[in-house]
Amino acid sequence: MKVQVCALYHKKDVLRAFEKIGVDIEAWDLMWSKSETICLYIDDLSMAGGNVLKQSALSSGAEAAVSGGVIDGTSQRTKVLLMGTRSQLQAIARKISIQQFRLKELAEKIEEILLREEKLQIWKMRGKELILDRPRIIGVINVTSDSFYEESRNPDFKGAVSLALEMEKQGADMIDVGGESSRPGSSPLSFEEESARILPVVKEIREKTSIPISVDTVHSETAEMALEEGCDAVNDISGFTDIDMIKTAVKYDAGAVLMHKKGSPLNMQVDPQYEDVFEEVRDFLEEKAQHLESSGLSPENIVLDPGFGFGKTLRHNLTLLRRLSDLRSFLEKPVYVGLSRKSMIGALGGGETPALRLSGSISLSVLALTEGVFLFRTHDVLETKKALETAFNAIREGRWV
């Protein structure tokens, strides 16, 4: 007799094993769900609710990690990590749905999460949709002379438009146009100078392509003029902190790239500090997303950018990279990443200068893909698209699917 550990990470692996064993096909759906462990983080329960949830989890064959103070009666509140298979979590939801201590509300949330994880996410903008059924590539157009990556600088109109059209041919799903550098240490532009750079470029791209265009700006005046010229989304690195920017996004039913940034480009990389970088980034994005929605923007118009390199050390960036799937699950929105040629890649040995960081950019993008990210902003459309499609196909067809 030989007994060994099986690397059955996802449904396809389990079904192949069932087929090999000869399991009755009618039992497949019931049985495979018992092989998949899901972890749910609950940010606040009463002591009584935590105890009831823990007992319900244990009786269902699952587990709930609670504060030690809940067990000995010294804590009145607790956070919880609930761990179980899909079928176990469904059983727990049924059990606690008739309980007090806000457990009925928790049961409903568990059911919503289990249902949502099976649905396809969509990013909507001005009547257009990006269906996130595979990696989607956003090509970067910098109409600047001082962006951190020298080869991405396109201060002249013709060069910027030509690059955008070439990116579309290479497979870009969207184009992001910006006129103000946000590299560490850069100085801000007036909206008049910024809009003079990018509006002719946006207008010409719009006339020659139908793919979505986003405008990379913190100025509501620039955003509105760009939307008038045919842009579909606003990529605001300030996180929609300006009420006029929010009003503009709502007015045009624009897509919104909601990004976290600590400080300004002038000082953001001067010893940034966090007590818990993931919680602070998550809470900021949650608050701003709720504000956008309460102001009238559809939840499906909003995607989240953790802001790699914007007021973060290498350790902060790596913590966020590792927890991208948590960010997506907690806030129930698609995640959008800009990792292309950034300094964190150099710090990890991926190239001393931006010009040498293509392979490192691709490596980190693939890691983000494994965390459930499908939106990638990049200077290198062709190479990034090929790499991510290859990785995605391997994930879908290989042992991870």
C-alpha positions in Angstrom: 0.0 0.0 0.0 1.3 3.5 -0.9 -0.1 6.7 0.5 1.0 10.1 -0.8 0.1 13.7 -0.8 -1.9 14.8 -3.9 -1.4 18.3 -5.4 -5.0 18.8 -6.2 -5.2 22.6 -6.1 -8.4 23.3 -8.1 -11.5 21.7 -9.5 -10.0 20.3 -12.7 -7.4 18.3 -10.7 -10.0 16.8 -8.5 -12.3 15.8 -11.4 -9.3 14.2 -13.1 -8.7 12.2 -10.0 -12.4 11.2 -9.8 -12.2 10.0 -13.4 -9.1 8.0 -12.8 -10.7 6.3 -9.8 -14.0 5.7 -11.5 -16.2 7.8 -9.2 -19.9 7.9 -10.2 -20.2 11.1 -12.3 -23.4 12.1 -10.5 -21.4 12.5 -7.2 -18.7 14.7 -8.7 -20.3 18.1 -7.9 -21.0 17.1 -4.3 -17.6 15.7 -3.7 -15.3 18.2 -5.3 -16.5 21.0 -3.2 -15.1 19.2 -0.1 -11.6 19.5 -1.5 -11.3 23.3 -1.7 -10.4 25.3 1.4 -11.6 29.0 1.6 -10.5 31.5 4.2 -12.8 34.4 5.2 -11.6 37.3 7.4 -14.3 38.8 9.6 -13.3 42.2 11.1 -15.6 42.4 14.1 -17.8 40.1 16.1 -19.0 40.1 19.7 -17.6 37.6 22.2 -20.9 35.7 22.1 -21.0 35.8 18.3 -17.4 34.6 18.0 -18.1 31.7 20.3 -21.2 30.6 18.5 -19.4 30.9 15.1 -16.4 28.8 16.4 -18.7 26.1 17.7 -20.7 26.1 14.4 -17.4 25.8 12.4 -16.1 23.0 14.5 -19.4 21.0 14.3 -19.2 21.4 10.5 -15.6 20.1 10.2 -14.2 23.6 9.6 -12.3 26.0 11.9 -12.7 29.6 13.2 -9.6 31.3 14.6 -10.7 33.9 17.3 -9.0 36.0 19.9 -7.8 34.1 22.9 -9.7 36.6 25.0 -13.0 35.3 23.5 -12.2 31.8 24.9 -11.4 33.0 28.4 -13.9 35.8 28.6 -11.5 38.7 28.7 -12.3 40.2 25.3 -15.7 41.6 24.3 -14.9 41.8 20.6 -12.9 39.7 18.2 -11.7 39.4 14.6 -12.2 36.0 13.1 -10.5 33.9 10.4 -13.0 31.4 9.2 -11.5 28.4 7.3 -13.4 25.6 5.5 -14.4 24.1 2.2 -17.2 25.6 0.2 -19.7 23.0 1.5 -18.6 23.5 5.1 -19.0 27.3 4.8 -22.5 26.8 3.3 -23.3 24.5 6.3 -22.0 27.1 8.7 -24.1 29.8 7.0 -27.2 27.7 7.4 -26.5 27.1 11.1 -25.8 30.7 12.1 -28.6 32.2 10.0 -31.1 31.6 12.9 -28.7 32.9 15.6 -28.5 36.3 17.3 -25.3 38.5 17.7 -25.5 39.7 14.0 -24.8 36.1 12.8 -27.8 36.2 10.5 -26.1 39.2 8.7 -22.8 37.3 8.6 -24.6 34.2 7.1 -26.0 36.4 4.3 -22.5 37.8 3.6 -20.9 34.3 3.5 -23.6 33.2 1.0 -23.0 36.4 -1.1 -19.2 35.8 -1.2 -19.6 32.2 -2.2 -22.0 33.2 -5.0 -19.9 36.1 -6.1 -16.7 34.1 -6.5 -18.4 32.2 -9.3 -19.4 35.3 -11.3 -17.3 37.0 -13.9 -16.2 40.5 -13.1 -16.7 43.4 -15.6 -15.3 46.9 -15.6 -17.9 49.3 -17.1 -17.3 52.8 -18.5 -19.5 55.1 -20.5 -21.4 52.2 -22.1 -18.4 50.1 -22.8 -17.3 47.0 -20.9 -14.0 45.2 -20.3 -14.9 41.6 -19.5 -12.3 40.3 -17.1 -12.3 36.7 -18.3 -8.5 36.9 -19.1 -5.6 39.4 -18.5 -6.4 42.8 -19.9 -3.6 45.1 -21.0 -3.5 48.9 -20.5 -0.8 50.6 -22.6 0.9 53.7 -21.1 1.2 56.8 -23.2 3.3 59.5 -21.4 3.0 62.9 -23.2 5.9 64.1 -21.1 9.6 64.8 -21.3 10.4 63.7 -17.7 8.7 60.4 -16.9 10.8 58.0 -14.8 11.3 55.6 -17.8 13.1 57.6 -20.4 12.0 55.4 -23.4 8.3 56.0 -22.5 8.5 59.8 -23.0 6.5 61.1 -25.9 6.3 64.8 -25.7 5.4 65.3 -29.3 1.9 64.7 -30.6 2.7 62.5 -33.5 5.0 60.2 -31.5 2.3 59.7 -28.8 -0.5 58.9 -31.2 1.7 56.6 -33.2 2.7 54.7 -30.1 -0.9 54.3 -29.0 -2.0 52.9 -32.4 1.0 50.5 -32.3 0.0 49.3 -28.9 -3.5 48.6 -30.1 -2.0 46.5 -32.9 0.1 44.6 -30.3 -3.1 43.7 -28.4 -3.7 46.5 -25.9 -7.2 46.4 -24.5 -7.1 50.0 -23.4 -4.8 53.1 -23.6 -3.9 55.3 -20.7 -2.8 58.9 -21.6 -1.1 61.2 -19.1 0.7 64.5 -19.4 2.2 65.0 -15.9 5.0 62.8 -14.5 4.3 61.3 -11.1 7.8 59.9 -10.6 9.2 60.4 -7.1 10.5 64.0 -6.7 8.5 65.4 -9.6 6.8 68.8 -9.5 3.1 69.3 -10.3 1.8 70.9 -13.5 -1.1 73.3 -13.9 -4.1 71.8 -15.5 -3.7 74.3 -18.4 -0.3 72.9 -19.3 -1.3 69.3 -18.7 -4.4 69.5 -20.8 -2.6 71.3 -23.6 -0.3 68.3 -23.8 -2.8 65.5 -23.8 -6.1 66.7 -25.3 -4.9 66.7 -28.9 -3.5 63.2 -28.4 -6.7 61.9 -26.9 -8.8 63.4 -29.7 -6.6 61.9 -32.4 -6.5 58.5 -30.7 -10.3 58.5 -30.3 -10.8 59.3 -34.0 -8.6 56.3 -35.0 -9.6 53.6 -32.5 -12.6 52.3 -30.6 -10.8 50.7 -27.7 -11.3 52.4 -24.3 -9.1 55.3 -23.3 -8.3 56.6 -19.8 -6.9 59.9 -18.8 -4.2 59.9 -16.1 -4.8 63.1 -14.2 -5.5 64.6 -10.8 -7.1 67.7 -12.3 -10.9 67.6 -12.6 -10.7 70.2 -15.4 -8.4 68.1 -17.4 -10.5 65.0 -16.8 -13.7 66.7 -18.0 -12.1 68.0 -21.2 -10.6 64.6 -21.9 -14.0 62.9 -21.4 -15.5 65.5 -23.8 -12.9 64.4 -26.3 -13.9 60.8 -26.0 -12.0 59.3 -23.0 -13.9 56.5 -21.2 -12.2 56.4 -17.8 -10.3 58.6 -15.3 -7.1 57.3 -13.7 -6.7 59.5 -10.6 -3.5 58.8 -8.6 -4.8 61.1 -5.8 -7.7 58.6 -5.1 -10.6 60.9 -6.1 -10.1 63.1 -3.1 -11.3 66.1 -5.1 -15.1 66.4 -5.0 -15.1 68.0 -8.4 -13.3 64.9 -9.8 -16.0 62.8 -8.3 -18.7 64.9 -9.9 -17.0 64.7 -13.2 -16.8 60.9 -13.1 -20.5 60.7 -12.2 -21.5 63.2 -14.8 -19.9 61.2 -17.6 -20.5 57.7 -16.2 -16.8 57.2 -16.5 -14.7 54.3 -15.4 -12.6 55.1 -12.3 -9.2 53.8 -11.4 -9.1 54.5 -7.7 -5.5 54.5 -6.5 -3.9 54.7 -3.0 -1.0 57.2 -2.6 0.7 58.4 0.6 2.1 61.9 0.3 2.8 63.7 -3.0 5.3 62.8 -5.7 7.6 65.4 -4.1 7.8 63.6 -0.8 6.1 60.2 -1.0 9.2 58.1 -1.0 10.8 59.9 2.0 10.6 57.3 4.7 6.9 56.3 4.3 5.4 54.7 7.5 2.4 52.4 8.1 1.2 50.5 11.1 -0.3 47.9 8.8 0.1 48.8 5.1 -2.5 46.4 3.9 -5.2 47.5 6.3 -4.5 51.2 5.6 -4.5 50.8 1.8 -7.7 48.7 2.0 -9.5 51.1 4.3 -8.6 54.1 2.1 -9.8 52.4 -1.0 -13.0 51.2 0.7 -13.8 54.7 2.0 -13.2 56.3 -1.4 -15.1 53.7 -3.3 -18.1 54.1 -1.0 -17.9 57.9 -1.5 -17.9 57.5 -5.3 -20.8 55.1 -5.1 -22.8 57.3 -2.7 -22.2 60.2 -5.1 -23.8 58.2 -8.0 -21.1 56.2 -9.7 -22.0 52.6 -10.4 -20.0 50.1 -8.3 -19.1 48.3 -11.6 -17.3 51.4 -12.9 -14.7 51.3 -10.1 -11.4 49.4 -10.1 -8.8 49.5 -7.4 -5.1 50.2 -7.6 -3.0 49.7 -4.5 -0.4 52.2 -5.8 2.8 50.3 -6.0 5.7 52.7 -5.4 3.5 55.6 -4.4 4.5 56.2 -0.8 5.7 52.6 -0.1 8.9 50.9 0.7 9.9 47.6 -0.9 8.5 45.7 2.1 5.2 47.6 1.8 5.0 46.8 -1.9 5.7 43.1 -1.4 3.1 42.9 1.3 0.5 44.4 -1.0 1.6 42.1 -3.9 1.2 39.1 -1.7 -2.3 40.2 -0.6 -3.9 41.3 -3.9 -6.4 38.5 -3.8 -7.4 39.6 -0.3 -7.9 43.2 -1.5 -10.1 42.0 -4.4 -12.2 39.8 -2.1 -12.5 42.3 0.8 -13.7 45.1 -1.4 -15.5 43.0 -4.1 -13.9 44.9 -7.0 -11.4 44.2 -9.7 -7.8 45.1 -8.9 -5.7 47.2 -11.4 -1.9 47.1 -11.0 0.9 49.3 -12.3 4.2 47.4 -11.8 5.9 48.2 -15.1 9.6 49.0 -14.7 9.3 50.4 -11.2 12.1 50.8 -8.7 10.9 47.8 -6.6 12.0 45.6 -9.5 15.5 47.0 -9.3 15.6 46.4 -5.6 14.7 42.8 -6.2 17.6 42.3 -8.6 15.5 42.9 -11.8 17.6 45.7 -13.3 19.4 48.8 -12.0 17.7 51.2 -14.4 14.1 51.2 -15.8 15.5 50.3 -19.2 16.7 46.9 -17.8 13.5 46.0 -16.0 11.3 44.3 -18.7 11.7 40.8 -17.4 11.3 41.9 -13.8 8.1 43.7 -14.7 6.7 40.6 -16.4 7.7 38.4 -13.4 5.8 40.6 -10.9 2.8 40.8 -13.3 2.6 37.0 -13.4 2.7 36.9 -9.6 -0.2 39.4 -9.6 -2.1 37.3 -12.1 -1.9 34.3 -9.7 -3.5 36.6 -7.1 -6.5 37.1 -9.3 -5.5 40.4 -11.0 -6.7 40.9 -14.6 -5.9 44.6 -15.3 -2.3 45.4 -16.0 -0.9 48.9 -16.8 2.3 48.6 -18.8 4.8 50.3 -21.0 5.5 47.0 -22.8 2.2 45.8 -24.3 3.4 43.1 -26.6 5.8 41.4 -24.2 3.5 41.7 -21.2 0.5 40.4 -23.1 2.3 37.3 -24.4 3.7 36.5 -21.0 0.4 36.9 -19.2 -1.5 35.0 -21.8 1.0 32.1 -21.6 0.8 32.1 -17.8 -3.0 32.4 -17.8 -3.3 29.4 -20.2 -1.0 27.4 -18.1 -3.0 28.3 -15.0 -6.3 27.5 -16.7 -5.1 24.3 -18.4 -2.5 23.1 -15.9 -2.5 21.9 -12.4 -3.7 25.2 -10.9 -7.1 25.1 -12.7 
